[in-house]
Amino acid sequence: MSGRPDSDLPPDTQTTPEPTEDAPEDFPDDLPEAEDEDLLLEQARRARWGSVGTGALLALAGTAATALRAADAAPALVLAAYACGAAVCALAAVLGARGRTRRALWTTVAGVMVMALGDHFD
């Protein structure tokens, strides 16, 4: 038998399983469009507030770490790293408030990495 096998499936073969009656559906397909939009708006609002809260909390933590390290006479590079990380996290909070949640996420990650770099130098 040389050659390629037939790539067409027989008509009685199903490629997707049929939903069973016992399994609950996570998201019904028959929702009106208005409810879909409301759900998307609520998810966007939660993401926005989450990014604002996270950015503000990390900026506050970076500022507190800068003040605590300044009291212990830490090297200037450590203080600068914590201060810059706090500023970047504050920028992330501003981006999140304006609805740029994806950019706020990456900016928050960058700010935390800068603060971790300062902790590494200590």
Secondary structure as a PSIPRED ss2 file (coil, helix, strand):
# PSIPRED VFORMAT (PSIPRED V4.0)

   1 M C   1.000  0.000  0.000
   2 S C   1.000  0.000  0.000
   3 G C   1.000  0.000  0.000
   4 R C   1.000  0.000  0.000
   5 P C   1.000  0.000  0.000
   6 D C   1.000  0.000  0.000
   7 S C   1.000  0.000  0.000
   8 D C   1.000  0.000  0.000
   9 L C   1.000  0.000  0.000
  10 P C   1.000  0.000  0.000
  11 P C   1.000  0.000  0.000
  12 D C   1.000  0.000  0.000
  13 T C   1.000  0.000  0.000
  14 Q C   1.000  0.000  0.000
  15 T C   1.000  0.000  0.000
  16 T C   1.000  0.000  0.000
  17 P C   1.000  0.000  0.000
  18 E C   1.000  0.000  0.000
  19 P C   1.000  0.000  0.000
  20 T C   1.000  0.000  0.000
  21 E C   1.000  0.000  0.000
  22 D C   1.000  0.000  0.000
  23 A C   1.000  0.000  0.000
  24 P C   1.000  0.000  0.000
  25 E C   1.000  0.000  0.000
  26 D C   1.000  0.000  0.000
  27 F C   1.000  0.000  0.000
  28 P C   1.000  0.000  0.000
  29 D C   1.000  0.000  0.000
  30 D C   1.000  0.000  0.000
  31 L C   1.000  0.000  0.000
  32 P C   1.000  0.000  0.000
  33 E H   0.000  1.000  0.000
  34 A H   0.000  1.000  0.000
  35 E H   0.000  1.000  0.000
  36 D H   0.000  1.000  0.000
  37 E H   0.000  1.000  0.000
  38 D H   0.000  1.000  0.000
  39 L H   0.000  1.000  0.000
  40 L H   0.000  1.000  0.000
  41 L H   0.000  1.000  0.000
  42 E H   0.000  1.000  0.000
  43 Q H   0.000  1.000  0.000
  44 A H   0.000  1.000  0.000
  45 R H   0.000  1.000  0.000
  46 R H   0.000  1.000  0.000
  47 A H   0.000  1.000  0.000
  48 R H   0.000  1.000  0.000
  49 W H   0.000  1.000  0.000
  50 G H   0.000  1.000  0.000
  51 S H   0.000  1.000  0.000
  52 V H   0.000  1.000  0.000
  53 G H   0.000  1.000  0.000
  54 T H   0.000  1.000  0.000
  55 G H   0.000  1.000  0.000
  56 A H   0.000  1.000  0.000
  57 L H   0.000  1.000  0.000
  58 L H   0.000  1.000  0.000
  59 A H   0.000  1.000  0.000
  60 L H   0.000  1.000  0.000
  61 A H   0.000  1.000  0.000
  62 G H   0.000  1.000  0.000
  63 T H   0.000  1.000  0.000
  64 A H   0.000  1.000  0.000
  65 A H   0.000  1.000  0.000
  66 T H   0.000  1.000  0.000
  67 A H   0.000  1.000  0.000
  68 L H   0.000  1.000  0.000
  69 R H   0.000  1.000  0.000
  70 A H   0.000  1.000  0.000
  71 A H   0.000  1.000  0.000
  72 D C   1.000  0.000  0.000
  73 A C   1.000  0.000  0.000
  74 A C   1.000  0.000  0.000
  75 P C   1.000  0.000  0.000
  76 A H   0.000  1.000  0.000
  77 L H   0.000  1.000  0.000
  78 V H   0.000  1.000  0.000
  79 L H   0.000  1.000  0.000
  80 A H   0.000  1.000  0.000
  81 A H   0.000  1.000  0.000
  82 Y H   0.000  1.000  0.000
  83 A H   0.000  1.000  0.000
  84 C H   0.000  1.000  0.000
  85 G H   0.000  1.000  0.000
  86 A H   0.000  1.000  0.000
  87 A H   0.000  1.000  0.000
  88 V H   0.000  1.000  0.000
  89 C H   0.000  1.000  0.000
  90 A H   0.000  1.000  0.000
  91 L H   0.000  1.000  0.000
  92 A H   0.000  1.000  0.000
  93 A H   0.000  1.000  0.000
  94 V H   0.000  1.000  0.000
  95 L H   0.000  1.000  0.000
  96 G H   0.000  1.000  0.000
  97 A H   0.000  1.000  0.000
  98 R C   1.000  0.000  0.000
  99 G C   1.000  0.000  0.000
 100 R C   1.000  0.000  0.000
 101 T H   0.000  1.000  0.000
 102 R H   0.000  1.000  0.000
 103 R H   0.000  1.000  0.000
 104 A H   0.000  1.000  0.000
 105 L H   0.000  1.000  0.000
 106 W H   0.000  1.000  0.000
 107 T H   0.000  1.000  0.000
 108 T H   0.000  1.000  0.000
 109 V H   0.000  1.000  0.000
 110 A H   0.000  1.000  0.000
 111 G H   0.000  1.000  0.000
 112 V H   0.000  1.000  0.000
 113 M H   0.000  1.000  0.000
 114 V H   0.000  1.000  0.000
 115 M H   0.000  1.000  0.000
 116 A H   0.000  1.000  0.000
 117 L H   0.000  1.000  0.000
 118 G H   0.000  1.000  0.000
 119 D H   0.000  1.000  0.000
 120 H H   0.000  1.000  0.000
 121 F H   0.000  1.000  0.000
 122 D C   1.000  0.000  0.000
